[in-house]
Amino acid sequence: MKDTLLTKKQKAVIETALSKQNYKKIIAELDKISTKHSGTAKMKDKRYVISEIVRYITNANHKNPEREFYKSGLNILKLNSDNAKEVGIHILWRGYKYNKAAVTKWLHKITDDSNWEVREYAAGALGGTLAANPEFYSTLKKWVKDSSENIRRGVVLAAASLRDKNDPEKISKAFGLFEPLMYDSSQYVKKNLGPFILGSYYGNNMPDVVLAFLYRMIKIKDPHVRWNVAMAFNNSFGNNYPNEAIKYLRILANDDSPVVQRAVRSSLNHLRKRNKKLEL
């Protein structure tokens, strides 16, 4: 299947609607090409719309562009469409400085949406907000303890915007979010933390930092913490550092917790796809 479904004619309609700030018409064009898989338009088509709206507002040279992003994002989010949620939240976060409270409330709402793909776009918006507004970190620190696993998982993904091995402050902030989430029992949070953001995304970029963090966390006798440690190697990070991975898995192999044992077996099986001779 093609990665874009918008036709030249539809793009022309969108451009005309944008010049009139007719966001209802723009979202209607995306709704026409929504797929059954996610219930929304193709990623490339939504990104096209987002970039065009951002370009239009930026090039208009408004005295207060944050206000325009806020107003436009709000107008889009009020439309009854999952495409509107995904596009709208990526316009609205750019207006964070104009109305921090309102934008934060919308970010929380969309991050906790029932549609999994809407939550993916919300996570990207959280990361964008954090990257452009360092003070938003204090909000994410609070959300680490949110009652919704969707929100806590959103925090995990938002931390991706803090990955910068040349910026110790950002690294410290990222792991300040990771550490309390290591104890989270939610499968949704865990599968995005240990094997994905912590291992694959951060591990391959700053292995020494991640290995030191894992070494500290492995000493904690908590099954969820140790699950995350084991699963941090269940990816390309483990493939790139198999000797280190085995050292950690050997320690965890002595843990009686079924949760930890399953994680150890899973990561070991993954590593053995590359090296069948690996043993604990």
C-alpha positions, -999 to 999 in steps of 0.1 A, spaced: 0 0 0 12 35 -8 25 57 20 4 86 8 -32 87 -4 -37 125 -9 -41 134 -45 -28 166 -62 -64 178 -64 -69 172 -26 -37 190 -18 -50 220 -39 -82 219 -19 -63 218 13 -41 248 3 -72 268 -6 -89 259 26 -57 269 46 -57 303 30 -92 308 44 -83 291 77 -110 266 70 -97 238 92 -130 218 90 -125 214 52 -88 204 57 -97 177 82 -126 165 60 -101 158 32 -80 137 56 -111 119 69 -119 108 33 -87 89 31 -86 74 66 -75 37 67 -92 8 84 -60 0 103 -59 31 125 -91 50 116 -70 79 105 -51 91 74 -16 79 64 13 93 85 28 111 55 -5 128 47 -10 140 82 26 153 84 20 171 52 -11 189 66 7 197 99 38 211 81 16 232 58 -4 247 87 29 254 106 43 270 75 12 291 69 12 305 104 49 311 105 51 329 72 22 351 82 46 369 105 20 374 133 31 396 162 22 367 185 26 334 166 21 314 198 -14 328 200 -21 318 164 -9 283 170 -30 281 201 -62 294 183 -57 272 153 -49 241 173 -79 247 195 -102 251 164 -90 218 150 -92 199 182 -129 209 186 -137 190 154 -151 155 158 -123 135 142 -93 114 152 -74 131 124 -83 164 140 -69 152 173 -36 142 158 -32 173 136 -46 196 162 -24 186 191 7 191 169 -4 227 162 -17 234 197 16 225 215 33 253 196 11 277 215 22 265 249 37 298 259 5 316 251 -17 295 274 3 269 294 -26 257 315 -50 251 286 -24 235 264 -13 212 292 -49 201 298 -53 192 261 -20 174 260 -31 153 290 -65 146 273 -51 135 240 -24 114 255 -51 95 273 -72 90 242 -88 56 235 -73 54 200 -38 40 202 -26 60 172 -39 93 186 -18 85 216 13 81 194 8 116 180 2 129 215 35 114 226 52 133 198 35 165 209 47 159 245 83 156 232 79 187 211 65 207 240 94 196 263 121 203 237 108 239 232 98 246 268 121 231 294 98 241 322 73 215 309 96 189 326 80 197 360 46 187 345 60 154 332 75 147 366 40 149 381 26 127 353 50 99 363 25 92 391 -7 97 370 -34 71 375 -36 65 337 -10 41 322 -15 60 290 -2 92 306 28 74 322 36 57 289 35 91 272 61 104 297 84 76 287 82 85 250 84 123 257 118 116 273 131 108 238 135 146 233 160 148 261 185 124 245 217 144 240 249 128 251 266 162 250 241 177 275 245 163 310 215 183 323 192 167 297 206 133 304 200 137 342 164 149 335 157 119 313 168 94 338 150 113 365 119 103 346 130 68 339 139 58 374 104 60 391 89 44 360 111 14 363 89 3 391 57 6 370 37 -27 368 18 -16 336 28 -37 306 20 -8 284 46 14 302 71 -14 306 73 -24 269 79 12 259 105 18 287 130 -11 290 132 -26 255 124 5 235 133 40 249 159 29 275 176 1 256 172 7 219 169 45 218 192 56 246 214 25 249 227 26 214 234 64 217 250 65 251 258 29 261 281 38 291 254 59 307 227 33 302 248 4 314 257 24 346 221 31 352 211 -5 347 239 -16 370 225 6 397 189 -5 391 197 -42 390 206 -41 427 169 -33 435 149 -64 443 118 -53 425 104 -76 397 94 -47 374 126 -29 378 145 -61 370 122 -69 341 131 -35 325 168 -42 331 166 -76 314 145 -64 285 168 -34 279 189 -59 260 161 -74 239 169 -53 209 198 -39 188 214 -26 220 218 -62 232 230 -73 198 257 -45 198 268 -53 234 262 -90 239 290 -95 265 276 -68 287 241 -82 282 251 -117 293 267 -103 325 234 -86 335 213 -116 325 234 -139 346 227 -119 376 190 -118 369 189 -155 362 191 -161 399 159 -141 406 130 -164 416 104 -140 402 85 -154 372 83 -119 358 120 -116 358 126 -151 346 104 -146 315 123 -114 307 156 -132 310 145 -160 287 131 -136 262 163 -115 260 185 -145 259 165 -160 230 168 -127 212 206 -126 216 210 -162 205 195 -154 171 228 -136 165 251 -158 186 238 -193 193 267 -201 216 258 -175 242 252 -191 276 243 -178 311 
